[in-house]
């Protein structure tokens, strides 16, 4: 995808209406070019994002909310994907459940204890 951020930023600043027309056309092209099985989900996602933009008090608030939605979706996807990975193959499988805590400062001795996890 050839995307010139500076050109888009300049267009948004100088001609917001044209920026919006081009943005909508580009999104439409991406959705229409997706495999049929994904189009409805993409339509729904774009609708949700458009509503966030419309109802946000500021562009920054809109961006923050969309960022949150993205991470929520990512964690949901990760949770589902992890169901397909055998437990012994998961990244956290090799982690130790306890460790000895070693004091890092000199001077008076610090009581050592074992951390259980």
N, CA, C and O atoms as a printed pandas DataFrame, in Angstrom:
     atom_number atom_name residue_name chain_id  residue_number  x_coord  y_coord  z_coord
0              1         N          UNK        A               1    0.849   -1.176    0.000
1              2        CA          UNK        A               1    0.000    0.000    0.000
2              3         C          UNK        A               1    0.893    1.237    0.000
3              4         O          UNK        A               1    1.775    1.372    0.848
4              5         N          UNK        A               2    0.669    2.111   -0.925
5              6        CA          UNK        A               2    1.440    3.342   -1.029
6              7         C          UNK        A               2    0.693    4.441   -0.268
7              8         O          UNK        A               2   -0.341    4.928   -0.726
8              9         N          UNK        A               3    1.218    4.823    0.883
9             10        CA          UNK        A               3    0.560    5.813    1.728
10            11         C          UNK        A               3    1.534    6.934    2.043
11            12         O          UNK        A               3    2.584    6.704    2.644
12            13         N          UNK        A               4    1.187    8.139    1.641
13            14        CA          UNK        A               4    2.021    9.309    1.876
14            15         C          UNK        A               4    1.412   10.104    3.030
15            16         O          UNK        A               4    0.495   10.901    2.831
16            17         N          UNK        A               5    1.930    9.880    4.231
17            18        CA          UNK        A               5    1.364   10.512    5.426
18            19         C          UNK        A               5    1.370   12.031    5.298
19            20         O          UNK        A               5    0.376   12.686    5.611
20            21         N          UNK        A               6    2.475   12.585    4.843
21            22        CA          UNK        A               6    2.585   14.039    4.754
22            23         C          UNK        A               6    1.530   14.615    3.812
23            24         O          UNK        A               6    0.938   15.654    4.107
24            25         N          UNK        A               7    1.294   13.955    2.692
25            26        CA          UNK        A               7    0.282   14.432    1.742
26            27         C          UNK        A               7   -1.112   14.371    2.376
27            28         O          UNK        A               7   -1.905   15.300    2.222
28            29         N          UNK        A               8   -1.408   13.283    3.085
29            30        CA          UNK        A               8   -2.705   13.160    3.746
30            31         C          UNK        A               8   -2.864   14.212    4.848
31            32         O          UNK        A               8   -3.938   14.795    4.996
32            33         N          UNK        A               9   -1.808   14.455    5.615
33            34        CA          UNK        A               9   -1.865   15.462    6.678
34            35         C          UNK        A               9   -2.096   16.851    6.091
35            36         O          UNK        A               9   -2.869   17.643    6.631
36            37         N          UNK        A              10   -1.430   17.134    4.996
37            38        CA          UNK        A              10   -1.602   18.436    4.327
38            39         C          UNK        A              10   -3.037   18.578    3.802
39            40         O          UNK        A              10   -3.652   19.635    3.942
40            41         N          UNK        A              11   -3.559   17.515    3.204
41            42        CA          UNK        A              11   -4.925   17.543    2.704
42            43         C          UNK        A              11   -5.915   17.756    3.849
43            44         O          UNK        A              11   -6.857   18.537    3.711
44            45         N          UNK        A              12   -5.715   17.072    4.974
45            46        CA          UNK        A              12   -6.614   17.215    6.124
46            47         C          UNK        A              12   -6.613   18.648    6.646
47            48         O          UNK        A              12   -7.647   19.175    7.058
48            49         N          UNK        A              13   -5.450   19.262    6.622
49            50        CA          UNK        A              13   -5.333   20.638    7.114
50            51         C          UNK        A              13   -5.947   21.647    6.146
51            52         O          UNK        A              13   -6.638   22.578    6.560
52            53         N          UNK        A              14   -5.685   21.452    4.847
53            54        CA          UNK        A              14   -6.098   22.434    3.852
54            55         C          UNK        A              14   -7.498   22.225    3.291
55            56         O          UNK        A              14   -8.158   23.188    2.899
56            57         N          UNK        A              15   -7.955   20.985    3.249
57            58        CA          UNK        A              15   -9.272   20.699    2.663
58            59         C          UNK        A              15   -9.906   19.498    3.388
59            60         O          UNK        A              15   -9.930   18.390    2.852
60            61         N          UNK        A              16  -10.418   19.726    4.608
61            62        CA          UNK        A              16  -10.966   18.619    5.399
62            63         C          UNK        A              16  -12.082   17.839    4.689
63            64         O          UNK        A              16  -12.191   16.625    4.862
64            65         N          UNK        A              17  -12.896   18.514    3.907
65            66        CA          UNK        A              17  -13.984   17.820    3.209
66            67         C          UNK        A              17  -13.425   16.839    2.172
67            68         O          UNK        A              17  -13.904   15.709    2.068
68            69         N          UNK        A              18  -12.427   17.260    1.415
69            70        CA          UNK        A              18  -11.812   16.364    0.426
70            71         C          UNK        A              18  -11.071   15.230    1.130
71            72         O          UNK        A              18  -11.106   14.084    0.682
72            73         N          UNK        A              19  -10.401   15.557    2.235
73            74        CA          UNK        A              19   -9.733   14.515    3.020
74            75         C          UNK        A              19  -10.742   13.435    3.415
75            76         O          UNK        A              19  -10.477   12.242    3.267
76            77         N          UNK        A              20  -11.883   13.860    3.909
77            78        CA          UNK        A              20  -12.901   12.912    4.353
78            79         C          UNK        A              20  -13.430   12.081    3.191
79            80         O          UNK        A              20  -13.641   10.878    3.348
80            81         N          UNK        A              21  -13.648   12.687    2.037
81            82        CA          UNK        A              21  -14.106   11.938    0.855
82            83         C          UNK        A              21  -13.084   10.870    0.457
83            84         O          UNK        A              21  -13.442    9.722    0.196
84            85         N          UNK        A              22  -11.828   11.256    0.416
85            86        CA          UNK        A              22  -10.780   10.297    0.024
86            87         C          UNK        A              22  -10.612    9.186    1.069
87            88         O          UNK        A              22  -10.407    8.020    0.732
88            89         N          UNK        A              23  -10.704    9.579    2.336
89            90        CA          UNK        A              23  -10.586    8.585    3.408
90            91         C          UNK        A              23  -11.693    7.546    3.283
91            92         O          UNK        A              23  -11.436    6.344    3.358
92            93         N          UNK        A              24  -12.912    8.006    3.094
93            94        CA          UNK        A              24  -14.044    7.081    2.955
94            95         C          UNK        A              24  -13.904    6.203    1.715
95            96         O          UNK        A              24  -14.217    5.013    1.754
96            97         N          UNK        A              25  -13.430    6.791    0.610
97            98        CA          UNK        A              25  -13.232    6.009   -0.615
98            99         C          UNK        A              25  -12.163    4.934   -0.414
99           100         O          UNK        A              25  -12.320    3.800   -0.867
100          101         N          UNK        A              26  -11.069    5.303    0.272
101          102        CA          UNK        A              26  -10.007    4.335    0.515
102          103         C          UNK        A              26  -10.510    3.195    1.413
103          104         O          UNK        A              26  -10.233    2.026    1.145
104          105         N          UNK        A              27  -11.238    3.532    2.462
105          106        CA          UNK        A              27  -11.788    2.500    3.341
106          107         C          UNK        A              27  -12.752    1.596    2.586
107          108         O          UNK        A              27  -12.736    0.377    2.759
108          109         N          UNK        A              28  -13.585    2.194    1.753
109          110        CA          UNK        A              28  -14.545    1.417    0.962
110          111         C          UNK        A              28  -13.816    0.444    0.047
111          112         O          UNK        A              28  -14.222   -0.711   -0.084
112          113         N          UNK        A              29  -12.736    0.906   -0.589
113          114        CA          UNK        A              29  -11.959    0.045   -1.479
114          115         C          UNK        A              29  -11.340   -1.130   -0.724
115          116         O          UNK        A              29  -11.324   -2.256   -1.222
116          117         N          UNK        A              30  -10.833   -0.862    0.478
117          118        CA          UNK        A              30  -10.231   -1.940    1.277
118          119         C          UNK        A              30  -11.300   -2.963    1.659
119          120         O          UNK        A              30  -11.086   -4.167    1.518
120          121         N          UNK        A              31  -12.440   -2.489    2.138
121          122        CA          UNK        A              31  -13.508   -3.406    2.544
122          123         C          UNK        A              31  -14.026   -4.197    1.346
123          124         O          UNK        A              31  -14.207   -5.412    1.430
124          125         N          UNK        A              32  -14.262   -3.506    0.234
125          126        CA          UNK        A              32  -14.771   -4.191   -0.966
126          127         C          UNK        A              32  -13.760   -5.189   -1.525
127          128         O          UNK        A              32  -14.144   -6.176   -2.152
128          129         N          UNK        A              33  -12.475   -4.937   -1.302
129          130        CA          UNK        A              33  -11.443   -5.831   -1.814
130          131         C          UNK        A              33  -11.131   -7.007   -0.898
131          132         O          UNK        A              33  -10.348   -7.889   -1.252
132          133         N          UNK        A              34  -11.746   -7.017    0.280
133          134        CA          UNK        A              34  -11.502   -8.111    1.227
134          135         C          UNK        A              34  -12.271   -9.359    0.792
135          136         O          UNK        A              34  -13.262   -9.257    0.068
136          137         N          UNK        A              35  -11.821  -10.528    1.231
137          138        CA          UNK        A              35  -12.574  -11.751    0.931
138          139         C          UNK        A              35  -14.001  -11.628    1.483
139          140         O          UNK        A              35  -14.200  -11.054    2.554
140          141         N          UNK        A              36  -14.986  -12.160    0.764
141          142        CA          UNK        A              36  -16.386  -12.026    1.181
142          143         C          UNK        A              36  -16.647  -12.444    2.630
143          144         O          UNK        A              36  -17.494  -11.852    3.299
144          145         N          UNK        A              37  -15.944  -13.434    3.109
145          146        CA          UNK        A              37  -16.177  -13.915    4.474
146          147         C          UNK        A              37  -15.823  -12.868    5.539
147          148         O          UNK        A              37  -16.299  -12.952    6.671
148          149         N          UNK        A              38  -14.994  -11.887    5.182
149          150        CA          UNK        A              38  -14.565  -10.876    6.151
150          151         C          UNK        A              38  -15.275   -9.543    5.993
151          152         O          UNK        A              38  -15.175   -8.686    6.871
152          153         N          UNK        A              39  -15.973   -9.354    4.919
153          154        CA          UNK        A              39  -16.545   -8.029    4.631
154          155         C          UNK        A              39  -17.509   -7.534    5.698
155          156         O          UNK        A              39  -17.437   -6.370    6.092
156          157         N          UNK        A              40  -18.411   -8.389    6.177
157          158        CA          UNK        A              40  -19.381   -7.930    7.167
158          159         C          UNK        A              40  -18.696   -7.522    8.467
159          160         O          UNK        A              40  -19.077   -6.530    9.089
160          161         N          UNK        A              41  -17.695   -8.278    8.872
161          162        CA          UNK        A              41  -16.972   -7.914   10.100
162          163         C          UNK        A              41  -16.224   -6.590    9.921
163          164         O          UNK        A              41  -16.164   -5.774   10.841
164          165         N          UNK        A              42  -15.661   -6.387    8.737
165          166        CA          UNK        A              42  -14.984   -5.118    8.464
166          167         C          UNK        A              42  -15.973   -3.960    8.448
167          168         O          UNK        A              42  -15.675   -2.881    8.960
168          169         N          UNK        A              43  -17.150   -4.178    7.862
169          170        CA          UNK        A              43  -18.200   -3.145    7.858
170          171         C          UNK        A              43  -18.585   -2.788    9.292
171          172         O          UNK        A              43  -18.706   -1.612    9.637
172          173         N          UNK        A              44  -18.777   -3.816   10.125
173          174        CA          UNK        A              44  -19.157   -3.589   11.522
174          175         C          UNK        A              44  -18.067   -2.837   12.277
175          176         O          UNK        A              44  -18.349   -1.923   13.052
176          177         N          UNK        A              45  -16.830   -3.232   12.043
177          178        CA          UNK        A              45  -15.710   -2.560   12.697
178          179         C          UNK        A              45  -15.638   -1.098   12.280
179          180         O          UNK        A              45  -15.466   -0.216   13.122
180          181         N          UNK        A              46  -15.768   -0.841   10.982
181          182        CA          UNK        A              46  -15.692    0.538   10.513
182          183         C          UNK        A              46  -16.841    1.368   11.068
183          184         O          UNK        A              46  -16.661    2.540   11.400
184          185         N          UNK        A              47  -18.015    0.768   11.168
185          186        CA          UNK        A              47  -19.162    1.465   11.742
186          187         C          UNK        A              47  -18.882    1.842   13.202
187          188         O          UNK        A              47  -19.165    2.966   13.617
188          189         N          UNK        A              48  -18.327    0.904   13.979
189          190        CA          UNK        A              48  -18.005    1.176   15.378
190          191         C          UNK        A              48  -16.961    2.288   15.498
191          192         O          UNK        A              48  -17.070    3.155   16.366
192          193         N          UNK        A              49  -15.956    2.262   14.630
193          194        CA          UNK        A              49  -14.927    3.304   14.661
194          195         C          UNK        A              49  -15.500    4.664   14.275
195          196         O          UNK        A              49  -15.151    5.680   14.877
196          197         N          UNK        A              50  -16.373    4.687   13.279
197          198        CA          UNK        A              50  -17.004    5.943   12.878
198          199         C          UNK        A              50  -17.843    6.524   14.009
199          200         O          UNK        A              50  -17.854    7.737   14.215
200          201         N          UNK        A              51  -18.548    5.662   14.742
201          202        CA          UNK        A              51  -19.339    6.132   15.883
202          203         C          UNK        A              51  -18.438    6.699   16.976
203          204         O          UNK        A              51  -18.772    7.710   17.593
204          205         N          UNK        A              52  -17.309    6.060   17.216
205          206        CA          UNK        A              52  -16.366    6.583   18.203
206          207         C          UNK        A              52  -15.886    7.973   17.793
207          208         O          UNK        A              52  -15.829    8.884   18.619
208          209         N          UNK        A              53  -15.550    8.129   16.546
209          210        CA          UNK        A              53  -15.083    9.435   16.057
210          211         C          UNK        A              53  -16.174   10.485   16.205
211          212         O          UNK        A              53  -15.911   11.617   16.611
212          213         N          UNK        A              54  -17.400   10.099   15.870
213          214        CA          UNK        A              54  -18.522   11.044   15.898
214          215         C          UNK        A              54  -18.847   11.512   17.325
215          216         O          UNK        A              54  -19.146   12.686   17.544
216          217         N          UNK        A              55  -18.785   10.599   18.278
217          218        CA          UNK        A              55  -19.219   10.921   19.637
218          219         C          UNK        A              55  -18.107   11.411   20.561
219          220         O          UNK        A              55  -18.381   11.835   21.684
220          221         N          UNK        A              56  -16.871   11.360   20.107
221          222        CA          UNK        A              56  -15.760   11.797   20.950
222          223         C          UNK        A              56  -15.745   13.322   21.057
223          224         O          UNK        A              56  -16.077   14.034   20.109
224          225         N          UNK        A              57  -15.352   13.797   22.236
225          226        CA          UNK        A              57  -15.303   15.241   22.460
226          227         C          UNK        A              57  -14.191   15.907   21.656
227          228         O          UNK        A              57  -14.329   17.049   21.217
228          229         N          UNK        A              58  -13.086   15.182   21.465
229          230        CA          UNK        A              58  -11.947   15.727   20.727
230          231         C          UNK        A              58  -11.337   14.621   19.866
231          232         O          UNK        A              58  -11.577   13.440   20.119
232          233         N          UNK        A              59  -10.562   14.986   18.865
233          234        CA          UNK        A              59   -9.871   13.952   18.083
234          235         C          UNK        A              59   -8.958   13.076   18.952
235          236         O          UNK        A              59   -8.837   11.875   18.712
236          237         N          UNK        A              60   -8.320   13.679   19.957
237          238        CA          UNK        A              60   -7.454   12.899   20.831
238          239         C          UNK        A              60   -8.262   11.893   21.648
239          240         O          UNK        A              60   -7.827   10.756   21.832
240          241         N          UNK        A              61   -9.422   12.295   22.133
241          242        CA          UNK        A              61  -10.287   11.372   22.876
242          243         C          UNK        A              61  -10.734   10.225   21.978
243          244         O          UNK        A              61  -10.808    9.076   22.414
244          245         N          UNK        A              62  -11.028   10.541   20.731
245          246        CA          UNK        A              62  -11.408    9.516   19.759
246          247         C          UNK        A              62  -10.271    8.530   19.547
247          248         O          UNK        A              62  -10.485    7.317   19.530
248          249         N          UNK        A              63   -9.082    9.045   19.389
249          250        CA          UNK        A              63   -7.896    8.199   19.173
250          251         C          UNK        A              63   -7.657    7.303   20.381
251          252         O          UNK        A              63   -7.380    6.114   20.224
252          253         N          UNK        A              64   -7.760    7.857   21.576
253          254        CA          UNK        A              64   -7.539    7.073   22.794
254          255         C          UNK        A              64   -8.566    5.955   22.905
255          256         O          UNK        A              64   -8.219    4.826   23.253
256          257         N          UNK        A              65   -9.823    6.259   22.614
257          258        CA          UNK        A              65  -10.871    5.239   22.704
258          259         C          UNK        A              65  -10.645    4.141   21.659
259          260         O          UNK        A              65  -10.795    2.959   21.968
260          261         N          UNK        A              66  -10.289    4.512   20.440
261          262        CA          UNK        A              66  -10.036    3.512   19.400
262          263         C          UNK        A              66   -8.823    2.652   19.759
263          264         O          UNK        A              66   -8.805    1.455   19.474
264          265         N          UNK        A              67   -7.814    3.257   20.379
265          266        CA          UNK        A              67   -6.651    2.504   20.825
266          267         C          UNK        A              67   -7.071    1.464   21.866
267          268         O          UNK        A              67   -6.628    0.317   21.817
268          269         N          UNK        A              68   -7.918    1.868   22.797
269          270        CA          UNK        A              68   -8.411    0.935   23.811
270          271         C          UNK        A              68   -9.183   -0.209   23.156
271          272         O          UNK        A              68   -8.989   -1.374   23.504
272          273         N          UNK        A              69  -10.053    0.125   22.213
273          274        CA          UNK        A              69  -10.822   -0.912   21.526
274          275         C          UNK        A              69   -9.906   -1.886   20.785
275          276         O          UNK        A              69  -10.161   -3.090   20.752
276          277         N          UNK        A              70   -8.844   -1.354   20.194
277          278        CA          UNK        A              70   -7.898   -2.207   19.478
278          279         C          UNK        A              70   -7.247   -3.206   20.439
279          280         O          UNK        A              70   -7.153   -4.392   20.126
280          281         N          UNK        A              71   -6.796   -2.734   21.609
281          282        CA          UNK        A              71   -6.141   -3.621   22.556
282          283         C          UNK        A              71   -7.106   -4.638   23.152
283          284         O          UNK        A              71   -6.731   -5.788   23.382
284          285         N          UNK        A              72   -8.342   -4.224   23.402
285          286        CA          UNK        A              72   -9.344   -5.173   23.893
286          287         C          UNK        A              72   -9.535   -6.283   22.867
287          288         O          UNK        A              72   -9.582   -7.462   23.220
288          289         N          UNK        A              73   -9.645   -5.906   21.602
289          290        CA          UNK        A              73   -9.773   -6.898   20.537
290          291         C          UNK        A              73   -8.553   -7.792   20.433
291          292         O          UNK        A              73   -8.671   -8.996   20.208
292          293         N          UNK        A              74   -7.386   -7.200   20.596
293          294        CA          UNK        A              74   -6.147   -7.979   20.535
294          295         C          UNK        A              74   -6.110   -9.027   21.644
295          296         O          UNK        A              74   -5.777  -10.185   21.392
296          297         N          UNK        A              75   -6.447   -8.630   22.860
297          298        CA          UNK        A              75   -6.410   -9.584   23.973
298          299         C          UNK        A              75   -7.457  -10.681   23.809
299          300         O          UNK        A              75   -7.209  -11.832   24.166
300          301         N          UNK        A              76   -8.625  -10.331   23.270
301          302        CA          UNK        A              76   -9.637  -11.358   22.987
302          303         C          UNK        A              76   -9.113  -12.355   21.964
303          304         O          UNK        A              76   -9.255  -13.567   22.130
304          305         N          UNK        A              77   -8.504  -11.827   20.900
305          306        CA          UNK        A              77   -7.940  -12.692   19.862
306          307         C          UNK        A              77   -6.830  -13.562   20.435
307          308         O          UNK        A              77   -6.776  -14.760   20.157
308          309         N          UNK        A              78   -5.953  -12.976   21.224
309          310        CA          UNK        A              78   -4.858  -13.741   21.836
310          311         C          UNK        A              78   -5.412  -14.862   22.708
311          312         O          UNK        A              78   -4.917  -15.989   22.663
312          313         N          UNK        A              79   -6.426  -14.560   23.493
313          314        CA          UNK        A              79   -7.029  -15.572   24.361
314          315         C          UNK        A              79   -7.570  -16.738   23.533
315          316         O          UNK        A              79   -7.375  -17.900   23.888
316          317         N          UNK        A              80   -8.240  -16.425   22.449
317          318        CA          UNK        A              80   -8.776  -17.477   21.578
318          319         C          UNK        A              80   -7.659  -18.276   20.912
319          320         O          UNK        A              80   -7.736  -19.501   20.820
320          321         N          UNK        A              81   -6.624  -17.578   20.448
321          322        CA          UNK        A              81   -5.503  -18.267   19.799
322          323         C          UNK        A              81   -4.763  -19.162   20.784
323          324         O          UNK        A              81   -4.317  -20.248   20.412
324          325         N          UNK        A              82   -4.626  -18.726   22.031
325          326        CA          UNK        A              82   -3.908  -19.519   23.019
326          327         C          UNK        A              82   -4.641  -20.818   23.334
327          328         O          UNK        A              82   -4.021  -21.776   23.797
328          329         N          UNK        A              83   -5.931  -20.868   23.095
329          330        CA          UNK        A              83   -6.681  -22.108   23.306
330          331         C          UNK        A              83   -6.220  -23.201   22.340
331          332         O          UNK        A              83   -6.372  -24.392   22.614
332          333         N          UNK        A              84   -5.659  -22.780   21.212
333          334        CA          UNK        A              84   -5.227  -23.743   20.204
334          335         C          UNK        A              84   -3.796  -24.224   20.407
335          336         O          UNK        A              84   -3.348  -25.145   19.723
336          337         N          UNK        A              85   -3.070  -23.603   21.350
337          338        CA          UNK        A              85   -1.674  -23.947   21.601
338          339         C          UNK        A              85   -1.601  -24.888   22.805
339          340         O          UNK        A              85   -2.142  -24.569   23.863
340          341         N          UNK        A              86   -0.947  -26.037   22.663
341          342        CA          UNK        A              86   -0.815  -26.940   23.813
342          343         C          UNK        A              86   -0.162  -26.214   24.992
343          344         O          UNK        A              86    0.729  -25.387   24.801
344          345         N          UNK        A              87   -0.609  -26.528   26.206
345          346        CA          UNK        A              87   -0.138  -25.818   27.393
346          347         C          UNK        A              87    1.381  -25.834   27.534
347          348         O          UNK        A              87    1.974  -24.819   27.901
348          349         N          UNK        A              88    2.017  -26.960   27.251
349          350        CA          UNK        A              88    3.467  -27.040   27.411
350          351         C          UNK        A              88    4.214  -26.193   26.384
351          352         O          UNK        A              88    5.404  -25.932   26.559
352          353         N          UNK        A              89    3.542  -25.759   25.316
353          354        CA          UNK        A              89    4.191  -24.949   24.283
354          355         C          UNK        A              89    3.992  -23.458   24.488
355          356         O          UNK        A              89    4.579  -22.656   23.761
356          357         N          UNK        A              90    3.179  -23.067   25.459
357          358        CA          UNK        A              90    2.904  -21.646   25.688
358          359         C          UNK        A              90    4.137  -20.941   26.227
359          360         O          UNK        A              90    4.938  -21.542   26.942
360          361         N          UNK        A              91    4.289  -19.665   25.886
361          362        CA          UNK        A              91    5.485  -18.928   26.312
362          363         C          UNK        A              91    5.701  -18.951   27.818
363          364         O          UNK        A              91    6.842  -19.038   28.272
364          365         N          UNK        A              92    4.635  -18.875   28.596
365          366        CA          UNK        A              92    4.791  -18.830   30.046
366          367         C          UNK        A              92    5.045  -20.201   30.664
367          368         O          UNK        A              92    5.284  -20.292   31.868
368          369         N          UNK        A              93    4.998  -21.267   29.870
369          370        CA          UNK        A              93    5.165  -22.620   30.401
370          371         C          UNK        A              93    6.539  -22.839   31.021
371          372         O          UNK        A              93    6.655  -23.601   31.981
372          373         N          UNK        A              94    7.573  -22.203   30.509
373          374        CA          UNK        A              94    8.922  -22.400   31.015
374          375         C          UNK        A              94    9.283  -21.503   32.186
375          376         O          UNK        A              94   10.398  -21.589   32.700
376          377         N          UNK        A              95    8.372  -20.646   32.619
377          378        CA          UNK        A              95    8.676  -19.730   33.712
378          379         C          UNK        A              95    8.724  -20.464   35.050
379          380         O          UNK        A              95    7.919  -21.356   35.316
380          381         N          UNK        A              96    9.663  -20.079   35.866
381          382        CA          UNK        A              96    9.745  -20.644   37.214
382          383         C          UNK        A              96    8.648  -20.028   38.062
383          384         O          UNK        A              96    8.273  -18.872   37.870
384          385         N          UNK        A              97    8.143  -20.805   38.992
385          386        CA          UNK        A              97    7.060  -20.325   39.854
386          387         C          UNK        A              97    7.570  -19.705   41.152
387          388         O          UNK        A              97    6.795  -19.089   41.884
388          389         N          UNK        A              98    8.861  -19.858   41.447
389          390        CA          UNK        A              98    9.424  -19.235   42.641
390          391         C          UNK        A              98   10.867  -18.861   42.351
391          392         O          UNK        A              98   11.491  -19.380   41.425
392          393         N          UNK        A              99   11.374  -17.962   43.152
393          394        CA          UNK        A              99   12.750  -17.525   42.973
394          395         C          UNK        A              99   13.279  -17.011   44.297
395          396         O          UNK        A              99   12.513  -16.591   45.164
396          397         N          UNK        A             100   14.577  -17.046   44.443
397          398        CA          UNK        A             100   15.189  -16.498   45.644
398          399         C          UNK        A             100   15.408  -15.017   45.420
399          400         O          UNK        A             100   15.917  -14.608   44.376
400          401         N          UNK        A             101   15.026  -14.212   46.398
401          402        CA          UNK        A             101   15.190  -12.766   46.303
402          403         C          UNK        A             101   16.542  -12.412   46.905
403          404         O          UNK        A             101   16.827  -12.759   48.051
404          405         N          UNK        A             102   17.362  -11.734   46.145
405          406        CA          UNK        A             102   18.707  -11.364   46.588
406          407         C          UNK        A             102   18.729   -9.856   46.811
407          408         O          UNK        A             102   18.363   -9.097   45.914
408          409         N          UNK        A             103   19.158   -9.405   48.005
409          410        CA          UNK        A             103   19.180   -7.957   48.267
410          411         C          UNK        A             103   20.204   -7.270   47.365
411          412         O          UNK        A             103   21.268   -7.825   47.092
412          413         N          UNK        A             104   19.881   -6.069   46.906
413          414        CA          UNK        A             104   20.770   -5.352   46.000
414          415         C          UNK        A             104   21.545   -4.236   46.690
415          416         O          UNK        A             104   22.493   -3.699   46.117
416          417         N          UNK        A             105   21.154   -3.881   47.913
417          418        CA          UNK        A             105   21.893   -2.796   48.563
418          419         C          UNK        A             105   22.850   -3.362   49.612
419          420         O          UNK        A             105   22.628   -4.416   50.208
420          421         N          UNK        A             106   23.913   -2.608   49.797
421          422        CA          UNK        A             106   24.881   -3.017   50.815
422          423         C          UNK        A             106   24.520   -2.322   52.116
423          424         O          UNK        A             106   23.633   -1.469   52.136
424          425         N          UNK        A             107   25.180   -2.665   53.173
425          426        CA          UNK        A             107   24.857   -2.075   54.474
426          427         C          UNK        A             107   24.213   -3.118   55.335
427          428         O          UNK        A             107   24.677   -4.256   55.406
428          429         N          UNK        A             108   23.150   -2.737   55.988
429          430        CA          UNK        A             108   22.529   -3.696   56.895
430          431         C          UNK        A             108   21.912   -4.847   56.116
431          432         O          UNK        A             108   21.374   -4.646   55.027
432          433         N          UNK        A             109   21.985   -6.018   56.655
433          434        CA          UNK        A             109   21.469   -7.197   55.940
434          435         C          UNK        A             109   19.953   -7.141   55.791
435          436         O          UNK        A             109   19.232   -6.672   56.671
436          437         N          UNK        A             110   19.510   -7.627   54.669
437          438        CA          UNK        A             110   18.085   -7.724   54.391
438          439         C          UNK        A             110   17.714   -9.193   54.457
439          440         O          UNK        A             110   18.400  -10.043   53.889
440          441         N          UNK        A             111   16.634   -9.485   55.147
441          442        CA          UNK        A             111   16.212  -10.882   55.288
442          443         C          UNK        A             111   15.814  -11.430   53.929
443          444         O          UNK        A             111   15.009  -10.822   53.224
444          445         N          UNK        A             112   16.366  -12.560   53.563
445          446        CA          UNK        A             112   16.040  -13.199   52.292
446          447         C          UNK        A             112   14.803  -14.069   52.483
447          448         O          UNK        A             112   14.622  -14.703   53.522
448          449         N          UNK        A             113   13.982  -14.085   51.484
449          450        CA          UNK        A             113   12.806  -14.965   51.500
450          451         C          UNK        A             113   12.531  -15.453   50.111
451          452         O          UNK        A             113   13.034  -14.896   49.135
452          453         N          UNK        A             114   11.745  -16.478   50.015
453          454        CA          UNK        A             114   11.410  -17.047   48.719
454          455         C          UNK        A             114   10.075  -16.472   48.278
455          456         O          UNK        A             114    9.128  -16.395   49.062
456          457         N          UNK        A             115   10.010  -16.072   47.023
457          458        CA          UNK        A             115    8.769  -15.569   46.456
458          459         C          UNK        A             115    8.048  -16.724   45.810
459          460         O          UNK        A             115    8.628  -17.433   44.989
460          461         N          UNK        A             116    6.816  -16.924   46.157
461          462        CA          UNK        A             116    6.015  -17.983   45.546
462          463         C          UNK        A             116    5.068  -17.361   44.538
463          464         O          UNK        A             116    4.479  -16.317   44.814
464          465         N          UNK        A             117    4.908  -17.976   43.380
465          466        CA          UNK        A             117    4.060  -17.388   42.340
466          467         C          UNK        A             117    3.014  -18.237   41.915
467          468         O          UNK        A             117    2.229  -17.862   41.044
